[in-house]
Amino acid sequence: MKLYKRKNYLQKIRGYYQDKKMIKILTGIRGSGKSCIMEMIMNELRWRGNSTANLIHIDLDAKEFKNVKNAEKLRGVINERLIKSREGIIYLFIDEIQMVEGFEELLFSLYQEDRCSIFLSASSSYILSEDFESKFRDSFKVFEILPLSYSEYEGMKDFMNLKIEENPILEFSRYVHDGGMPKILQCSDLQEKRKYLTGILEEIFKKDIAKMEKIRHVSYFKTVQDYIIDTFGESISMTKLTDYFRNEAEIPVKRETLERYLEIMEKAKLVYRCNRFDIKTEKELQGDQKYYLTDMGFYFVKKTDSKIDYSLIMKNVIFMYLKSKDYNISTGRIGKRECDFVLSEIVDFDEEQQDDMSMKDLSTASSGSGKGGRNKVIAQVVTKNSITERLRAVKEKADARARERAMAAVSRRTFVTRDRADEFRTSTELAEPGSLADVLEQYLNANYGEVSEKKDKLETVERFEVDDKAFENAMEADSYRSSDEEINDNNTSDVVMTDSYNFFDEMAAEDDQAASYQEKERDVKVSYRYIKFAISTADPYMERQEYAALDSIKDNYPKYMLTMDSVTQEHNGTVHLNAIEALKNEYKF
């Protein structure tokens, strides 16, 4: 069967196909297409000349393997297939690995044998247990597979020879109403679509939640789940949420229980949390947060009334698009005003990259110009939706690497220092009355014509170095201090290079490992982008209201205004984008 290629994900994974030292983990909500992407990878490996016998695929969700519940049985299944394999790399694909008890030890054994390039999929975050992370540390990479983006939705419809509406609003509204689960395009009518999405919700609960968590009051959990689905994108205060369920919904749940329920929904990939971020102080705010749905289809399948906030719907769609591009996303707060999305990218000048890159390369990478420069310094995958968490991770990893190198330097009597001046700086069956398609078309028809020719994307990337004081304040918020060492690993013989450095003093301190390295500030930069969405800015009063938050941000980071009726232009320092065009053309912020 021919499969629609999801190029965005395949491009991220291709570089790791033959890497036996890196376990590839595909996570994402059930139905998002993880198994199909695994099949695409296997097809590409066959095309490259790999023997079919060397491609082992075990889908633990299939009937064939329904009795494989523990590591011992899974090992037996794998061994049967390894016998048939030929010389060369064995490519091992296991779907829904988290369903096997004690899989961590089995994986570790396979990893140490160094025969297999391992690919795993999981429909929840439960695979990333403490035991798993302690065993593999930096030897695994997570690729989060999300439902179809709008660009992929249209691309898959074209691939399947399905009709694409000429009216862009109607076509986009179908996408929003149906959601982006790939199999939704195989459903013939609205009733079948509703049945399919309801089935996914039930499967998530049975296989990804009830199996992993002990929930005493299932009815309470499902009530909370339905409430979060219905109020997606709104600010949630745990205190007010607790009061609501106790006093209005008459469900006697504790605050701690509600927090746990929300965490479970996150782990099951049903929702994503968007934290609040104070733009002025560059610190993450505690308390209120927002939860966005992984797929809008869940909202409409649960919706029982006609009250719909189209602005929230669009923000959810935009959030998930940004998520697919690996941005770290927060909701911005500046005073009493709010910026819908703050995108952050962390630029980490790794020591190894510094050794391999010339000063010219670094200059090009830092400015964001030049082919390939950006990919060398920007963190590609964000595993936590937290700017401060990501900063901490960068710092901790740098410290750990520097300590290891410092210990190696001590053992070889090798000491290298640098003067600070030498540091690197560098049809309408679905459009029934009251549907989203109908309402959006009616609202926007007066001021939205046919989509113009595809415009050139504005892809200018600006980067600004965080000043020392701002960075210290950000670290204080997390009660964290970190450093990087000045001692650099040198693979040459026991040559000692010193600069304002006493070799004998260092030798006397050799027994004290803590004194074997010195601290320096890490060259870390954070680049921000600010995004505001409004249905329309045609009304001058509404335009002033929507611009207020962006105008309150008094720095030079890029700012964007997305609307349903604007054309691509730049006005008073803010880039205006048509939201549908930006999503369709996969605009890079």
Residue pairs with C-beta under 8 A, 6 or more apart in sequence:
3 36
3 39
3 40
3 43
4 152
4 155
4 156
4 159
4 160
4 182
5 40
6 33
6 36
6 37
6 40
6 152
8 149
8 152
8 324
9 37
9 143
9 145
10 37
10 40
10 41
10 44
12 143
12 380
13 24
13 37
13 41
13 143
14 44
16 22
16 24
16 117
16 141
17 41
17 44
17 45
17 91
17 117
18 89
18 117
19 117
20 89
20 114
20 115
20 116
20 117
20 118
21 139
22 139
22 140
22 141
23 107
23 111
23 118
23 119
23 120
23 136
23 139
23 140
23 141
24 117
24 118
24 119
24 120
24 140
24 141
24 143
25 120
25 121
25 122
25 127
25 128
25 140
25 141
25 142
25 143
26 34
26 37
26 38
26 119
26 120
26 121
26 122
26 143
26 145
27 34
27 121
27 122
27 123
27 124
27 125
27 127
27 142
27 143
27 144
27 145
27 269
28 34
28 123
28 144
28 145
28 146
28 269
29 123
29 146
29 147
29 200
29 204
29 268
29 269
29 270
29 294
29 295
30 123
30 200
30 203
30 204
30 207
30 208
30 269
31 147
31 181
31 182
31 183
31 200
32 145
32 146
32 147
32 181
32 182
32 269
32 294
33 145
33 147
33 148
33 182
34 95
34 121
34 123
34 145
35 59
35 95
35 121
36 182
37 145
38 57
38 93
38 95
38 119
38 121
39 57
41 93
41 119
42 55
42 57
42 91
42 93
45 55
45 91
46 52
46 55
50 88
50 89
50 91
51 85
51 86
51 88
53 84
53 85
53 86
54 85
54 86
54 88
54 89
54 90
54 91
55 91
55 93
56 78
56 81
56 82
56 85
56 90
56 91
56 92
56 93
57 93
57 95
58 65
58 68
58 74
58 77
58 78
58 81
58 92
58 93
58 94
58 95
59 65
59 95
59 96
60 68
60 74
60 94
60 95
60 96
60 97
60 99
60 100
61 95
61 96
61 99
61 207
62 95
65 77
67 73
68 74
68 77
68 100
69 99
69 100
69 101
70 100
70 101
70 102
71 100
71 101
71 102
71 103
71 105
71 106
74 94
74 100
74 103
74 106
75 106
75 109
78 92
78 110
82 90
82 115
89 115
89 116
89 117
90 115
90 116
90 117
91 116
91 117
91 119
92 110
92 116
92 117
92 118
92 119
93 119
93 120
93 121
94 118
94 119
94 120
94 121
95 121
96 121
96 122
96 123
96 207
97 103
97 107
97 120
97 121
97 122
97 127
98 122
98 123
98 124
98 126
98 127
98 212
99 207
99 211
100 106
104 129
104 131
104 132
104 135
107 118
107 120
107 132
107 135
107 136
108 135
108 136
110 116
110 118
111 118
111 136
111 139
120 127
123 204
123 207
123 208
123 268
123 269
124 208
124 212
124 267
124 268
124 269
125 266
125 267
125 269
126 208
126 212
126 267
128 142
132 140
138 397
141 381
142 381
142 383
143 381
144 323
144 381
146 180
146 294
146 320
146 323
146 324
147 179
147 180
147 181
147 182
147 294
147 295
147 320
148 156
148 180
148 181
148 182
149 180
149 320
149 321
149 324
149 583
149 586
150 172
150 175
150 180
150 317
150 321
150 580
150 583
150 584
151 583
151 584
151 585
151 586
152 180
153 175
153 180
153 185
154 164
154 171
154 175
154 584
156 182
156 185
157 163
157 164
157 185
158 164
160 185
162 185
163 427
164 171
165 171
165 174
165 427
167 441
168 450
168 451
168 580
169 437
169 440
169 441
169 444
169 445
169 448
169 564
169 580
170 428
170 431
170 437
170 441
172 440
172 580
172 583
173 431
173 435
173 436
173 437
173 438
173 440
173 441
174 430
174 431
174 437
176 296
176 313
176 317
176 436
177 296
177 297
177 300
177 430
177 435
177 436
177 437
178 184
178 185
178 193
178 297
178 430
179 197
179 295
179 296
179 297
179 298
179 300
180 295
180 296
180 297
180 320
181 196
181 197
181 200
181 295
181 297
183 196
184 193
184 196
184 197
184 297
187 193
187 196
189 429
190 429
190 430
190 432
193 297
193 301
194 301
197 295
197 297
197 298
197 301
198 301
200 298
201 298
201 301
204 268
204 270
205 222
208 267
208 268
209 215
209 221
209 264
209 268
210 218
212 267
213 264
215 221
215 264
217 253
220 251
220 253
220 257
220 261
221 261
221 264
223 245
223 249
223 251
224 245
224 251
224 253
224 258
224 261
224 262
225 261
225 265
225 270
226 302
227 245
227 249
228 236
228 262
228 265
228 271
228 291
229 271
229 293
229 298
229 299
229 302
230 299
230 302
230 303
232 271
232 291
232 292
232 293
232 299
232 312
232 316
233 290
233 291
233 292
233 309
233 312
233 315
233 316
233 319
234 290
234 312
235 288
235 289
235 290
236 288
236 289
236 290
236 291
237 287
237 288
238 255
238 258
238 259
238 287
239 255
241 258
242 253
242 254
242 255
242 258
245 251
245 253
245 258
246 252
246 253
253 261
262 271
262 273
262 291
265 271
265 291
266 272
266 273
269 294
270 293
270 294
270 298
271 291
271 292
271 293
271 294
272 291
272 292
272 294
272 319
272 320
272 323
272 385
273 289
273 290
273 291
273 385
274 289
274 290
274 291
274 292
274 319
274 329
274 330
274 331
274 341
274 385
275 284
275 285
275 289
275 330
275 331
275 385
275 386
276 284
276 285
276 287
276 288
276 289
276 330
276 331
276 332
276 333
277 283
277 284
277 285
277 330
277 331
277 332
277 333
277 342
277 387
278 284
278 285
278 333
278 334
279 332
279 333
279 334
279 339
279 342
279 530
279 553
280 334
280 335
281 473
282 387
282 466
282 470
282 473
282 474
282 526
283 388
283 473
283 474
283 477
284 330
284 386
284 387
284 388
284 477
285 333
289 331
290 331
292 315
292 316
292 319
292 320
293 299
293 316
293 320
294 320
295 320
296 313
296 316
296 317
299 313
300 436
306 434
308 436
308 439
310 436
310 439
310 440
310 443
310 535
311 533
311 534
311 535
313 436
314 533
314 535
314 562
314 564
314 579
315 340
315 341
315 533
317 583
318 340
318 341
318 531
318 533
318 562
318 579
318 583
319 329
319 341
321 583
322 329
322 341
322 343
322 531
322 589
323 329
325 588
325 589
326 380
326 381
326 382
327 343
327 344
327 345
327 382
327 589
328 343
328 344
328 345
328 346
328 382
328 385
328 386
328 387
328 390
329 341
329 342
329 343
329 385
330 341
330 342
330 344
330 385
330 386
330 387
331 338
331 339
331 340
331 341
331 342
332 338
332 339
332 340
332 341
332 342
332 530
332 549
332 553
333 339
334 549
334 552
334 553
335 552
337 548
337 549
337 552
338 549
339 530
339 531
339 532
339 549
339 550
339 553
340 531
340 532
340 533
341 530
341 531
342 528
342 529
342 530
342 531
343 528
343 529
343 530
343 531
343 589
344 387
344 390
344 526
344 527
344 528
345 378
345 379
345 526
345 527
346 378
346 379
346 390
346 391
346 394
346 524
346 525
346 526
347 366
347 377
347 378
347 379
347 463
347 524
347 525
347 526
347 527
348 377
348 379
348 394
348 398
348 522
348 524
349 362
349 377
349 424
349 426
349 523
349 524
350 398
351 398
351 401
351 402
351 405
351 484
351 488
353 376
353 377
354 362
354 424
357 365
357 376
359 424
359 426
361 373
361 376
362 424
362 426
363 426
364 370
364 373
365 373
365 374
365 376
365 377
365 426
366 377
366 426
366 463
366 525
367 373
367 463
368 374
368 460
368 461
368 462
368 463
369 461
374 461
379 390
379 394
382 390
384 390
384 393
387 526
388 474
388 477
388 478
391 474
391 475
391 478
391 524
391 526
392 478
392 480
392 482
394 522
394 524
395 475
395 480
395 482
395 522
395 524
396 482
398 482
398 484
398 522
399 482
399 483
399 484
402 484
402 485
402 487
402 517
403 485
403 517
405 485
405 487
405 488
405 489
406 485
406 487
406 516
406 517
407 513
407 516
408 414
408 489
409 415
409 416
409 487
409 489
409 490
409 516
410 510
410 513
410 516
412 494
413 494
413 496
413 507
414 490
414 492
414 494
414 495
414 496
415 487
415 496
415 497
415 498
415 501
415 503
415 506
416 487
416 488
416 489
416 490
416 497
417 486
417 487
417 497
417 498
417 499
417 500
417 501
417 518
418 486
418 488
418 499
419 499
419 500
420 520
423 520
423 523
424 523
425 523
426 523
428 437
430 437
431 437
431 438
431 441
432 438
440 564
443 535
444 536
444 564
444 565
447 536
447 538
447 565
448 564
448 565
451 578
451 580
451 581
452 567
454 581
454 585
455 567
455 568
455 581
455 585
457 585
457 587
457 588
458 568
458 570
458 575
459 588
460 558
461 527
462 527
462 556
462 557
462 558
463 525
463 527
464 525
464 527
464 528
464 555
464 556
464 557
465 525
466 474
466 524
466 525
466 526
468 521
471 524
475 481
475 482
482 522
483 519
483 520
483 521
483 522
484 519
484 520
484 521
484 522
485 517
485 518
485 519
485 520
486 517
486 518
486 519
486 520
487 516
487 517
487 518
490 497
496 503
506 515
506 516
509 515
509 516
510 516
527 557
528 557
529 557
529 558
529 559
529 560
529 589
530 550
530 553
530 557
530 558
530 559
530 560
531 559
531 560
531 562
531 589
532 546
532 547
532 549
532 550
532 559
532 560
532 561
532 562
533 561
533 562
533 563
533 579
534 542
534 546
534 561
534 562
534 563
535 563
535 564
536 542
536 563
536 564
536 565
537 543
537 546
537 547
537 561
537 563
537 566
538 565
546 561
547 561
547 574
550 559
550 561
550 574
553 559
558 575
558 589
559 573
559 574
559 575
560 574
560 575
560 576
560 577
560 589
561 574
561 575
561 576
561 577
562 577
562 578
562 579
562 582
563 576
563 577
563 578
563 579
564 578
564 579
564 580
565 578
566 576
566 577
566 578
567 576
567 578
568 575
568 576
568 577
568 578
568 581
569 575
569 576
570 576
577 587
581 587
